[in-house]
Each structure stands twice: as structure tokens, then as C-alpha cells.
């Protein structure tokens, strides 16, 4: 799994398909944080509950029909896998 330290929108382009397999997000906070937001489909982004994540974490996201924006800060990194 690749680690990222810059803002990314996943998937690139359209939202994940309906019924897509949930994704595992691994956060390595490194004294920073990672904000995770979901696209509501109309250009509005809302933060997930408990975001930003400022501790090392493993999160399981139900990505079905959604696009997510990940914004790391202060040295934090994240990885997204299947």
C-alpha cells in the first residue's frame, strides 16, 4: 500500500461505484493529523465523525457511491487499500 502525505481525492474522477468493497485507511499521525471528508455529490464536502484523526488509526470506510478527500497535516501520512 502506498503512503501519501499530500491532499488526495479518491477515487480520482467519479465516485466509487455502488456496492464497492469497503476500503481500509491506515493513518500514521506522526504528531499531525489527517482530515477525511466525503463528497455529498453536489460539490459539498463534509468531515467524517471524529475527523481529523490525530492518532495512529486503522479505519474501515464503506465507500459505496462516494468520493473522499484526505488532507494530511504536520507530517501525517495515510494509505488506502482494499
PyMOL Python script that loads the backbone (N, CA, C, O; Angstrom):
from pymol import cmd

cmd.read_pdbstr("""\
ATOM      1  N   UNK A   1       0.841  -1.172   0.000  1.00  0.00           N
ATOM      2  CA  UNK A   1       0.000   0.000   0.000  1.00  0.00           C
ATOM      3  C   UNK A   1       0.889   1.238   0.000  1.00  0.00           C
ATOM      4  O   UNK A   1       1.823   1.338   0.796  1.00  0.00           O
ATOM      5  N   UNK A   2       0.601   2.170  -0.883  1.00  0.00           N
ATOM      6  CA  UNK A   2       1.363   3.417  -0.942  1.00  0.00           C
ATOM      7  C   UNK A   2       0.930   4.359   0.163  1.00  0.00           C
ATOM      8  O   UNK A   2      -0.254   4.444   0.490  1.00  0.00           O
ATOM      9  N   UNK A   3       1.909   5.080   0.746  1.00  0.00           N
ATOM     10  CA  UNK A   3       1.626   6.110   1.745  1.00  0.00           C
ATOM     11  C   UNK A   3       1.605   7.463   1.056  1.00  0.00           C
ATOM     12  O   UNK A   3       2.404   7.726   0.158  1.00  0.00           O
ATOM     13  N   UNK A   4       0.682   8.323   1.485  1.00  0.00           N
ATOM     14  CA  UNK A   4       0.550   9.649   0.896  1.00  0.00           C
ATOM     15  C   UNK A   4       0.676  10.717   1.979  1.00  0.00           C
ATOM     16  O   UNK A   4       0.231  10.532   3.112  1.00  0.00           O
ATOM     17  N   UNK A   5       1.292  11.838   1.607  1.00  0.00           N
ATOM     18  CA  UNK A   5       1.472  12.937   2.560  1.00  0.00           C
ATOM     19  C   UNK A   5       0.925  14.254   2.021  1.00  0.00           C
ATOM     20  O   UNK A   5       1.153  15.312   2.606  1.00  0.00           O
ATOM     21  N   UNK A   6       0.201  14.186   0.900  1.00  0.00           N
ATOM     22  CA  UNK A   6      -0.418  15.374   0.323  1.00  0.00           C
ATOM     23  C   UNK A   6      -1.916  15.121   0.154  1.00  0.00           C
ATOM     24  O   UNK A   6      -2.362  13.974   0.165  1.00  0.00           O
ATOM     25  N   UNK A   7      -2.681  16.187  -0.002  1.00  0.00           N
ATOM     26  CA  UNK A   7      -4.129  16.057  -0.172  1.00  0.00           C
ATOM     27  C   UNK A   7      -4.439  15.253  -1.433  1.00  0.00           C
ATOM     28  O   UNK A   7      -3.876  15.493  -2.501  1.00  0.00           O
ATOM     29  N   UNK A   8      -5.350  14.291  -1.278  1.00  0.00           N
ATOM     30  CA  UNK A   8      -5.769  13.465  -2.404  1.00  0.00           C
ATOM     31  C   UNK A   8      -7.272  13.279  -2.372  1.00  0.00           C
ATOM     32  O   UNK A   8      -7.880  13.235  -1.302  1.00  0.00           O
ATOM     33  N   UNK A   9      -7.870  13.170  -3.552  1.00  0.00           N
ATOM     34  CA  UNK A   9      -9.279  12.808  -3.686  1.00  0.00           C
ATOM     35  C   UNK A   9      -9.316  11.422  -4.304  1.00  0.00           C
ATOM     36  O   UNK A   9      -8.747  11.185  -5.369  1.00  0.00           O
ATOM     37  N   UNK A  10      -9.994  10.512  -3.621  1.00  0.00           N
ATOM     38  CA  UNK A  10     -10.099   9.130  -4.095  1.00  0.00           C
ATOM     39  C   UNK A  10     -11.553   8.717  -4.197  1.00  0.00           C
ATOM     40  O   UNK A  10     -12.333   9.075  -3.315  1.00  0.00           O
ATOM     41  N   UNK A  11     -11.952   8.003  -5.197  1.00  0.00           N
ATOM     42  CA  UNK A  11     -11.139   7.747  -6.377  1.00  0.00           C
ATOM     43  C   UNK A  11     -11.006   9.018  -7.193  1.00  0.00           C
ATOM     44  O   UNK A  11     -11.781   9.959  -7.022  1.00  0.00           O
ATOM     45  N   UNK A  12     -10.020   9.043  -8.083  1.00  0.00           N
ATOM     46  CA  UNK A  12      -9.860  10.176  -8.989  1.00  0.00           C
ATOM     47  C   UNK A  12     -11.012  10.126  -9.980  1.00  0.00           C
ATOM     48  O   UNK A  12     -11.308   9.066 -10.530  1.00  0.00           O
ATOM     49  N   UNK A  13     -11.653  11.240 -10.211  1.00  0.00           N
ATOM     50  CA  UNK A  13     -12.787  11.261 -11.144  1.00  0.00           C
ATOM     51  C   UNK A  13     -14.089  10.976 -10.426  1.00  0.00           C
ATOM     52  O   UNK A  13     -14.383  11.582  -9.396  1.00  0.00           O
ATOM     53  N   UNK A  14     -14.879  10.045 -10.973  1.00  0.00           N
ATOM     54  CA  UNK A  14     -16.199   9.741 -10.426  1.00  0.00           C
ATOM     55  C   UNK A  14     -16.096   9.045  -9.067  1.00  0.00           C
ATOM     56  O   UNK A  14     -15.027   8.571  -8.684  1.00  0.00           O
ATOM     57  N   UNK A  15     -17.196   8.990  -8.357  1.00  0.00           N
ATOM     58  CA  UNK A  15     -17.269   8.331  -7.053  1.00  0.00           C
ATOM     59  C   UNK A  15     -17.062   6.833  -7.218  1.00  0.00           C
ATOM     60  O   UNK A  15     -17.198   6.292  -8.315  1.00  0.00           O
ATOM     61  N   UNK A  16     -16.729   6.164  -6.102  1.00  0.00           N
ATOM     62  CA  UNK A  16     -16.674   4.708  -6.125  1.00  0.00           C
ATOM     63  C   UNK A  16     -18.038   4.195  -6.570  1.00  0.00           C
ATOM     64  O   UNK A  16     -19.052   4.842  -6.308  1.00  0.00           O
ATOM     65  N   UNK A  17     -18.081   3.055  -7.231  1.00  0.00           N
ATOM     66  CA  UNK A  17     -19.343   2.505  -7.712  1.00  0.00           C
ATOM     67  C   UNK A  17     -20.201   2.018  -6.545  1.00  0.00           C
ATOM     68  O   UNK A  17     -19.691   1.710  -5.467  1.00  0.00           O
ATOM     69  N   UNK A  18     -21.492   1.956  -6.776  1.00  0.00           N
ATOM     70  CA  UNK A  18     -22.404   1.394  -5.772  1.00  0.00           C
ATOM     71  C   UNK A  18     -22.005  -0.052  -5.520  1.00  0.00           C
ATOM     72  O   UNK A  18     -21.700  -0.785  -6.461  1.00  0.00           O
ATOM     73  N   UNK A  19     -22.004  -0.460  -4.280  1.00  0.00           N
ATOM     74  CA  UNK A  19     -21.640  -1.820  -3.932  1.00  0.00           C
ATOM     75  C   UNK A  19     -20.142  -2.077  -3.911  1.00  0.00           C
ATOM     76  O   UNK A  19     -19.719  -3.230  -3.824  1.00  0.00           O
ATOM     77  N   UNK A  20     -19.319  -1.012  -3.990  1.00  0.00           N
ATOM     78  CA  UNK A  20     -17.868  -1.180  -3.961  1.00  0.00           C
ATOM     79  C   UNK A  20     -17.430  -1.775  -2.621  1.00  0.00           C
ATOM     80  O   UNK A  20     -18.049  -1.537  -1.584  1.00  0.00           O
ATOM     81  N   UNK A  21     -16.369  -2.538  -2.669  1.00  0.00           N
ATOM     82  CA  UNK A  21     -15.814  -3.150  -1.465  1.00  0.00           C
ATOM     83  C   UNK A  21     -15.317  -2.069  -0.517  1.00  0.00           C
ATOM     84  O   UNK A  21     -14.641  -1.141  -0.960  1.00  0.00           O
ATOM     85  N   UNK A  22     -15.631  -2.159   0.791  1.00  0.00           N
ATOM     86  CA  UNK A  22     -15.099  -1.177   1.742  1.00  0.00           C
ATOM     87  C   UNK A  22     -13.581  -1.102   1.672  1.00  0.00           C
ATOM     88  O   UNK A  22     -12.924  -2.083   1.323  1.00  0.00           O
ATOM     89  N   UNK A  23     -13.028   0.047   2.000  1.00  0.00           N
ATOM     90  CA  UNK A  23     -11.589   0.279   1.963  1.00  0.00           C
ATOM     91  C   UNK A  23     -11.048   0.434   3.381  1.00  0.00           C
ATOM     92  O   UNK A  23     -11.743   0.909   4.278  1.00  0.00           O
ATOM     93  N   UNK A  24      -9.808   0.027   3.562  1.00  0.00           N
ATOM     94  CA  UNK A  24      -9.122   0.206   4.828  1.00  0.00           C
ATOM     95  C   UNK A  24      -8.217   1.420   4.703  1.00  0.00           C
ATOM     96  O   UNK A  24      -7.437   1.521   3.756  1.00  0.00           O
ATOM     97  N   UNK A  25      -8.318   2.343   5.655  1.00  0.00           N
ATOM     98  CA  UNK A  25      -7.477   3.535   5.687  1.00  0.00           C
ATOM     99  C   UNK A  25      -6.550   3.403   6.886  1.00  0.00           C
ATOM    100  O   UNK A  25      -7.000   3.180   8.010  1.00  0.00           O
ATOM    101  N   UNK A  26      -5.254   3.542   6.636  1.00  0.00           N
ATOM    102  CA  UNK A  26      -4.265   3.481   7.707  1.00  0.00           C
ATOM    103  C   UNK A  26      -3.669   4.866   7.864  1.00  0.00           C
ATOM    104  O   UNK A  26      -3.146   5.439   6.908  1.00  0.00           O
ATOM    105  N   UNK A  27      -3.748   5.403   9.076  1.00  0.00           N
ATOM    106  CA  UNK A  27      -3.234   6.740   9.364  1.00  0.00           C
ATOM    107  C   UNK A  27      -2.026   6.622  10.283  1.00  0.00           C
ATOM    108  O   UNK A  27      -2.092   6.004  11.346  1.00  0.00           O
ATOM    109  N   UNK A  28      -0.927   7.225   9.854  1.00  0.00           N
ATOM    110  CA  UNK A  28       0.282   7.339  10.666  1.00  0.00           C
ATOM    111  C   UNK A  28       0.380   8.819  11.011  1.00  0.00           C
ATOM    112  O   UNK A  28       0.857   9.618  10.205  1.00  0.00           O
ATOM    113  N   UNK A  29      -0.070   9.187  12.208  1.00  0.00           N
ATOM    114  CA  UNK A  29      -0.245  10.592  12.571  1.00  0.00           C
ATOM    115  C   UNK A  29       1.074  11.368  12.688  1.00  0.00           C
ATOM    116  O   UNK A  29       1.125  12.540  12.317  1.00  0.00           O
ATOM    117  N   UNK A  30       2.132  10.742  13.193  1.00  0.00           N
ATOM    118  CA  UNK A  30       3.431  11.448  13.312  1.00  0.00           C
ATOM    119  C   UNK A  30       3.283  12.829  13.942  1.00  0.00           C
ATOM    120  O   UNK A  30       3.904  13.781  13.469  1.00  0.00           O
ATOM    121  N   UNK A  31       2.492  12.964  14.979  1.00  0.00           N
ATOM    122  CA  UNK A  31       2.219  14.236  15.676  1.00  0.00           C
ATOM    123  C   UNK A  31       1.376  15.200  14.847  1.00  0.00           C
ATOM    124  O   UNK A  31       1.212  16.358  15.232  1.00  0.00           O
ATOM    125  N   UNK A  32       0.842  14.747  13.724  1.00  0.00           N
ATOM    126  CA  UNK A  32      -0.020  15.578  12.893  1.00  0.00           C
ATOM    127  C   UNK A  32      -1.426  15.007  12.886  1.00  0.00           C
ATOM    128  O   UNK A  32      -1.866  14.407  13.867  1.00  0.00           O
ATOM    129  N   UNK A  33      -2.132  15.194  11.773  1.00  0.00           N
ATOM    130  CA  UNK A  33      -3.498  14.680  11.664  1.00  0.00           C
ATOM    131  C   UNK A  33      -3.869  14.483  10.194  1.00  0.00           C
ATOM    132  O   UNK A  33      -3.226  15.022   9.293  1.00  0.00           O
ATOM    133  N   UNK A  34      -4.920  13.700   9.980  1.00  0.00           N
ATOM    134  CA  UNK A  34      -5.475  13.510   8.634  1.00  0.00           C
ATOM    135  C   UNK A  34      -6.973  13.780   8.708  1.00  0.00           C
ATOM    136  O   UNK A  34      -7.704  13.135   9.459  1.00  0.00           O
ATOM    137  N   UNK A  35      -7.408  14.749   7.907  1.00  0.00           N
ATOM    138  CA  UNK A  35      -8.837  15.056   7.809  1.00  0.00           C
ATOM    139  C   UNK A  35      -9.404  14.235   6.668  1.00  0.00           C
ATOM    140  O   UNK A  35      -8.826  14.199   5.581  1.00  0.00           O
ATOM    141  N   UNK A  36     -10.537  13.571   6.904  1.00  0.00           N
ATOM    142  CA  UNK A  36     -11.213  12.802   5.859  1.00  0.00           C
ATOM    143  C   UNK A  36     -12.599  13.407   5.661  1.00  0.00           C
ATOM    144  O   UNK A  36     -13.362  13.574   6.612  1.00  0.00           O
ATOM    145  N   UNK A  37     -12.910  13.732   4.404  1.00  0.00           N
ATOM    146  CA  UNK A  37     -14.199  14.321   4.055  1.00  0.00           C
ATOM    147  C   UNK A  37     -14.863  13.499   2.961  1.00  0.00           C
ATOM    148  O   UNK A  37     -14.185  12.907   2.122  1.00  0.00           O
ATOM    149  N   UNK A  38     -16.172  13.465   2.972  1.00  0.00           N
ATOM    150  CA  UNK A  38     -16.959  12.776   1.943  1.00  0.00           C
ATOM    151  C   UNK A  38     -17.643  13.810   1.062  1.00  0.00           C
ATOM    152  O   UNK A  38     -18.134  14.830   1.546  1.00  0.00           O
ATOM    153  N   UNK A  39     -17.668  13.532  -0.251  1.00  0.00           N
ATOM    154  CA  UNK A  39     -18.339  14.398  -1.210  1.00  0.00           C
ATOM    155  C   UNK A  39     -19.819  14.031  -1.218  1.00  0.00           C
ATOM    156  O   UNK A  39     -20.177  12.873  -1.432  1.00  0.00           O
ATOM    157  N   UNK A  40     -20.664  15.009  -0.987  1.00  0.00           N
ATOM    158  CA  UNK A  40     -22.100  14.765  -0.940  1.00  0.00           C
ATOM    159  C   UNK A  40     -22.725  14.649  -2.332  1.00  0.00           C
ATOM    160  O   UNK A  40     -23.931  14.429  -2.451  1.00  0.00           O
ATOM    161  N   UNK A  41     -21.922  14.794  -3.379  1.00  0.00           N
ATOM    162  CA  UNK A  41     -22.423  14.643  -4.740  1.00  0.00           C
ATOM    163  C   UNK A  41     -22.806  15.950  -5.397  1.00  0.00           C
ATOM    164  O   UNK A  41     -23.063  15.991  -6.600  1.00  0.00           O
ATOM    165  N   UNK A  42     -22.847  17.030  -4.612  1.00  0.00           N
ATOM    166  CA  UNK A  42     -23.201  18.334  -5.166  1.00  0.00           C
ATOM    167  C   UNK A  42     -22.057  19.333  -5.002  1.00  0.00           C
ATOM    168  O   UNK A  42     -22.258  20.544  -5.091  1.00  0.00           O
ATOM    169  N   UNK A  43     -20.839  18.800  -4.759  1.00  0.00           N
ATOM    170  CA  UNK A  43     -19.679  19.663  -4.548  1.00  0.00           C
ATOM    171  C   UNK A  43     -19.456  20.035  -3.095  1.00  0.00           C
ATOM    172  O   UNK A  43     -18.476  20.705  -2.769  1.00  0.00           O
ATOM    173  N   UNK A  44     -20.361  19.607  -2.213  1.00  0.00           N
ATOM    174  CA  UNK A  44     -20.226  19.876  -0.787  1.00  0.00           C
ATOM    175  C   UNK A  44     -19.435  18.745  -0.143  1.00  0.00           C
ATOM    176  O   UNK A  44     -19.740  17.570  -0.344  1.00  0.00           O
ATOM    177  N   UNK A  45     -18.416  19.110   0.635  1.00  0.00           N
ATOM    178  CA  UNK A  45     -17.606  18.133   1.356  1.00  0.00           C
ATOM    179  C   UNK A  45     -17.919  18.240   2.842  1.00  0.00           C
ATOM    180  O   UNK A  45     -17.941  19.341   3.390  1.00  0.00           O
ATOM    181  N   UNK A  46     -18.162  17.105   3.501  1.00  0.00           N
ATOM    182  CA  UNK A  46     -18.385  17.119   4.950  1.00  0.00           C
ATOM    183  C   UNK A  46     -17.412  16.149   5.612  1.00  0.00           C
ATOM    184  O   UNK A  46     -17.124  15.069   5.096  1.00  0.00           O
ATOM    185  N   UNK A  47     -16.915  16.579   6.784  1.00  0.00           N
ATOM    186  CA  UNK A  47     -15.965  15.749   7.520  1.00  0.00           C
ATOM    187  C   UNK A  47     -16.652  14.536   8.113  1.00  0.00           C
ATOM    188  O   UNK A  47     -17.800  14.605   8.553  1.00  0.00           O
ATOM    189  N   UNK A  48     -15.938  13.431   8.116  1.00  0.00           N
ATOM    190  CA  UNK A  48     -16.424  12.236   8.796  1.00  0.00           C
ATOM    191  C   UNK A  48     -16.421  12.487  10.295  1.00  0.00           C
ATOM    192  O   UNK A  48     -15.636  13.305  10.776  1.00  0.00           O
ATOM    193  N   UNK A  49     -17.285  11.798  11.052  1.00  0.00           N
ATOM    194  CA  UNK A  49     -17.226  11.902  12.506  1.00  0.00           C
ATOM    195  C   UNK A  49     -15.827  11.533  12.984  1.00  0.00           C
ATOM    196  O   UNK A  49     -15.198  10.634  12.426  1.00  0.00           O
ATOM    197  N   UNK A  50     -15.340  12.215  14.003  1.00  0.00           N
ATOM    198  CA  UNK A  50     -14.013  12.007  14.595  1.00  0.00           C
ATOM    199  C   UNK A  50     -12.877  12.550  13.735  1.00  0.00           C
ATOM    200  O   UNK A  50     -11.717  12.412  14.123  1.00  0.00           O
ATOM    201  N   UNK A  51     -13.154  13.150  12.604  1.00  0.00           N
ATOM    202  CA  UNK A  51     -12.119  13.739  11.759  1.00  0.00           C
ATOM    203  C   UNK A  51     -11.877  15.173  12.208  1.00  0.00           C
ATOM    204  O   UNK A  51     -12.833  15.876  12.538  1.00  0.00           O
ATOM    205  N   UNK A  52     -10.627  15.629  12.232  1.00  0.00           N
ATOM    206  CA  UNK A  52      -9.408  14.976  11.772  1.00  0.00           C
ATOM    207  C   UNK A  52      -8.888  13.958  12.789  1.00  0.00           C
ATOM    208  O   UNK A  52      -9.082  14.096  13.997  1.00  0.00           O
ATOM    209  N   UNK A  53      -8.228  12.942  12.260  1.00  0.00           N
ATOM    210  CA  UNK A  53      -7.665  11.867  13.081  1.00  0.00           C
ATOM    211  C   UNK A  53      -6.236  12.246  13.465  1.00  0.00           C
ATOM    212  O   UNK A  53      -5.379  12.409  12.596  1.00  0.00           O
ATOM    213  N   UNK A  54      -5.982  12.386  14.760  1.00  0.00           N
ATOM    214  CA  UNK A  54      -4.669  12.839  15.219  1.00  0.00           C
ATOM    215  C   UNK A  54      -3.889  11.743  15.941  1.00  0.00           C
ATOM    216  O   UNK A  54      -2.856  12.017  16.551  1.00  0.00           O
ATOM    217  N   UNK A  55      -4.371  10.520  15.877  1.00  0.00           N
ATOM    218  CA  UNK A  55      -3.666   9.369  16.445  1.00  0.00           C
ATOM    219  C   UNK A  55      -3.516   8.315  15.363  1.00  0.00           C
ATOM    220  O   UNK A  55      -4.311   8.264  14.425  1.00  0.00           O
ATOM    221  N   UNK A  56      -2.502   7.479  15.492  1.00  0.00           N
ATOM    222  CA  UNK A  56      -2.364   6.366  14.555  1.00  0.00           C
ATOM    223  C   UNK A  56      -3.667   5.577  14.583  1.00  0.00           C
ATOM    224  O   UNK A  56      -4.163   5.235  15.656  1.00  0.00           O
ATOM    225  N   UNK A  57      -4.219   5.289  13.415  1.00  0.00           N
ATOM    226  CA  UNK A  57      -5.546   4.667  13.347  1.00  0.00           C
ATOM    227  C   UNK A  57      -5.660   3.758  12.135  1.00  0.00           C
ATOM    228  O   UNK A  57      -4.951   3.923  11.142  1.00  0.00           O
ATOM    229  N   UNK A  58      -6.560   2.804  12.238  1.00  0.00           N
ATOM    230  CA  UNK A  58      -6.988   1.993  11.103  1.00  0.00           C
ATOM    231  C   UNK A  58      -8.503   2.135  11.041  1.00  0.00           C
ATOM    232  O   UNK A  58      -9.203   1.846  12.012  1.00  0.00           O
ATOM    233  N   UNK A  59      -9.005   2.583   9.890  1.00  0.00           N
ATOM    234  CA  UNK A  59     -10.424   2.879   9.724  1.00  0.00           C
ATOM    235  C   UNK A  59     -10.940   2.074   8.536  1.00  0.00           C
ATOM    236  O   UNK A  59     -10.261   1.971   7.514  1.00  0.00           O
ATOM    237  N   UNK A  60     -12.104   1.518   8.659  1.00  0.00           N
ATOM    238  CA  UNK A  60     -12.755   0.801   7.555  1.00  0.00           C
ATOM    239  C   UNK A  60     -13.840   1.722   7.011  1.00  0.00           C
ATOM    240  O   UNK A  60     -14.773   2.066   7.736  1.00  0.00           O
ATOM    241  N   UNK A  61     -13.734   2.129   5.744  1.00  0.00           N
ATOM    242  CA  UNK A  61     -14.700   3.035   5.119  1.00  0.00           C
ATOM    243  C   UNK A  61     -15.590   2.290   4.147  1.00  0.00           C
ATOM    244  O   UNK A  61     -15.108   1.559   3.282  1.00  0.00           O
ATOM    245  N   UNK A  62     -16.893   2.478   4.293  1.00  0.00           N
ATOM    246  CA  UNK A  62     -17.837   1.989   3.289  1.00  0.00           C
ATOM    247  C   UNK A  62     -17.841   3.053   2.193  1.00  0.00           C
ATOM    248  O   UNK A  62     -18.407   4.131   2.377  1.00  0.00           O
ATOM    249  N   UNK A  63     -17.221   2.758   1.069  1.00  0.00           N
ATOM    250  CA  UNK A  63     -17.012   3.747   0.019  1.00  0.00           C
ATOM    251  C   UNK A  63     -18.084   3.736  -1.064  1.00  0.00           C
ATOM    252  O   UNK A  63     -18.001   4.505  -2.022  1.00  0.00           O
ATOM    253  N   UNK A  64     -19.067   2.893  -0.929  1.00  0.00           N
ATOM    254  CA  UNK A  64     -20.075   2.690  -1.965  1.00  0.00           C
ATOM    255  C   UNK A  64     -20.739   3.994  -2.405  1.00  0.00           C
ATOM    256  O   UNK A  64     -21.447   4.634  -1.628  1.00  0.00           O
ATOM    257  N   UNK A  65     -20.502   4.378  -3.656  1.00  0.00           N
ATOM    258  CA  UNK A  65     -21.151   5.546  -4.241  1.00  0.00           C
ATOM    259  C   UNK A  65     -20.630   6.875  -3.739  1.00  0.00           C
ATOM    260  O   UNK A  65     -21.325   7.885  -3.851  1.00  0.00           O
ATOM    261  N   UNK A  66     -19.409   6.908  -3.183  1.00  0.00           N
ATOM    262  CA  UNK A  66     -18.891   8.124  -2.566  1.00  0.00           C
ATOM    263  C   UNK A  66     -17.474   8.416  -3.050  1.00  0.00           C
ATOM    264  O   UNK A  66     -16.749   7.524  -3.490  1.00  0.00           O
ATOM    265  N   UNK A  67     -17.106   9.679  -2.955  1.00  0.00           N
ATOM    266  CA  UNK A  67     -15.747  10.128  -3.234  1.00  0.00           C
ATOM    267  C   UNK A  67     -15.226  10.750  -1.938  1.00  0.00           C
ATOM    268  O   UNK A  67     -15.972  11.435  -1.239  1.00  0.00           O
ATOM    269  N   UNK A  68     -13.955  10.519  -1.613  1.00  0.00           N
ATOM    270  CA  UNK A  68     -13.385  11.001  -0.357  1.00  0.00           C
ATOM    271  C   UNK A  68     -12.182  11.897  -0.612  1.00  0.00           C
ATOM    272  O   UNK A  68     -11.428  11.698  -1.564  1.00  0.00           O
ATOM    273  N   UNK A  69     -12.018  12.902   0.271  1.00  0.00           N
ATOM    274  CA  UNK A  69     -10.844  13.770   0.233  1.00  0.00           C
ATOM    275  C   UNK A  69     -10.069  13.562   1.532  1.00  0.00           C
ATOM    276  O   UNK A  69     -10.630  13.643   2.625  1.00  0.00           O
ATOM    277  N   UNK A  70      -8.774  13.294   1.394  1.00  0.00           N
ATOM    278  CA  UNK A  70      -7.879  13.063   2.523  1.00  0.00           C
ATOM    279  C   UNK A  70      -6.888  14.219   2.572  1.00  0.00           C
ATOM    280  O   UNK A  70      -6.213  14.502   1.582  1.00  0.00           O
ATOM    281  N   UNK A  71      -6.797  14.894   3.728  1.00  0.00           N
ATOM    282  CA  UNK A  71      -5.903  16.039   3.866  1.00  0.00           C
ATOM    283  C   UNK A  71      -5.002  15.835   5.074  1.00  0.00           C
ATOM    284  O   UNK A  71      -5.432  16.060   6.206  1.00  0.00           O
ATOM    285  N   UNK A  72      -3.745  15.409   4.854  1.00  0.00           N
ATOM    286  CA  UNK A  72      -2.811  15.253   5.961  1.00  0.00           C
ATOM    287  C   UNK A  72      -2.175  16.596   6.330  1.00  0.00           C
ATOM    288  O   UNK A  72      -2.023  17.475   5.482  1.00  0.00           O
ATOM    289  N   UNK A  73      -1.808  16.741   7.606  1.00  0.00           N
ATOM    290  CA  UNK A  73      -1.163  17.962   8.083  1.00  0.00           C
ATOM    291  C   UNK A  73      -0.053  17.606   9.066  1.00  0.00           C
ATOM    292  O   UNK A  73      -0.121  16.588   9.754  1.00  0.00           O
ATOM    293  N   UNK A  74       0.961  18.450   9.122  1.00  0.00           N
ATOM    294  CA  UNK A  74       2.038  18.381  10.114  1.00  0.00           C
ATOM    295  C   UNK A  74       2.758  17.031  10.147  1.00  0.00           C
ATOM    296  O   UNK A  74       3.045  16.502  11.221  1.00  0.00           O
ATOM    297  N   UNK A  75       3.048  16.475   8.964  1.00  0.00           N
ATOM    298  CA  UNK A  75       3.833  15.262   8.881  1.00  0.00           C
ATOM    299  C   UNK A  75       3.063  13.959   8.903  1.00  0.00           C
ATOM    300  O   UNK A  75       3.669  12.890   8.842  1.00  0.00           O
ATOM    301  N   UNK A  76       1.745  14.019   8.990  1.00  0.00           N
ATOM    302  CA  UNK A  76       0.932  12.796   8.985  1.00  0.00           C
ATOM    303  C   UNK A  76       0.923  12.193   7.580  1.00  0.00           C
ATOM    304  O   UNK A  76       1.076  12.904   6.587  1.00  0.00           O
ATOM    305  N   UNK A  77       0.742  10.877   7.515  1.00  0.00           N
ATOM    306  CA  UNK A  77       0.599  10.170   6.240  1.00  0.00           C
ATOM    307  C   UNK A  77      -0.597   9.244   6.327  1.00  0.00           C
ATOM    308  O   UNK A  77      -1.086   8.943   7.416  1.00  0.00           O
ATOM    309  N   UNK A  78      -1.070   8.788   5.156  1.00  0.00           N
ATOM    310  CA  UNK A  78      -2.175   7.833   5.128  1.00  0.00           C
ATOM    311  C   UNK A  78      -1.996   6.903   3.948  1.00  0.00           C
ATOM    312  O   UNK A  78      -1.296   7.213   2.984  1.00  0.00           O
ATOM    313  N   UNK A  79      -2.646   5.757   4.047  1.00  0.00           N
ATOM    314  CA  UNK A  79      -2.668   4.770   2.957  1.00  0.00           C
ATOM    315  C   UNK A  79      -4.089   4.234   2.859  1.00  0.00           C
ATOM    316  O   UNK A  79      -4.789   4.113   3.864  1.00  0.00           O
ATOM    317  N   UNK A  80      -4.510   3.913   1.636  1.00  0.00           N
ATOM    318  CA  UNK A  80      -5.848   3.380   1.406  1.00  0.00           C
ATOM    319  C   UNK A  80      -5.708   2.079   0.626  1.00  0.00           C
ATOM    320  O   UNK A  80      -5.069   2.039  -0.425  1.00  0.00           O
ATOM    321  N   UNK A  81      -6.310   1.021   1.150  1.00  0.00           N
ATOM    322  CA  UNK A  81      -6.214  -0.270   0.491  1.00  0.00           C
ATOM    323  C   UNK A  81      -7.538  -1.002   0.502  1.00  0.00           C
ATOM    324  O   UNK A  81      -8.499  -0.560   1.133  1.00  0.00           O
ATOM    325  N   UNK A  82      -7.584  -2.109  -0.190  1.00  0.00           N
ATOM    326  CA  UNK A  82      -8.816  -2.876  -0.336  1.00  0.00           C
ATOM    327  C   UNK A  82      -9.111  -3.785   0.744  1.00  0.00           C
ATOM    328  O   UNK A  82     -10.130  -4.476   0.709  1.00  0.00           O
TER     329      UNK A  82
END
""", "prot")
cmd.dss("prot")
cmd.show_as("cartoon", "prot")
cmd.util.cbc("prot")
cmd.orient("prot")
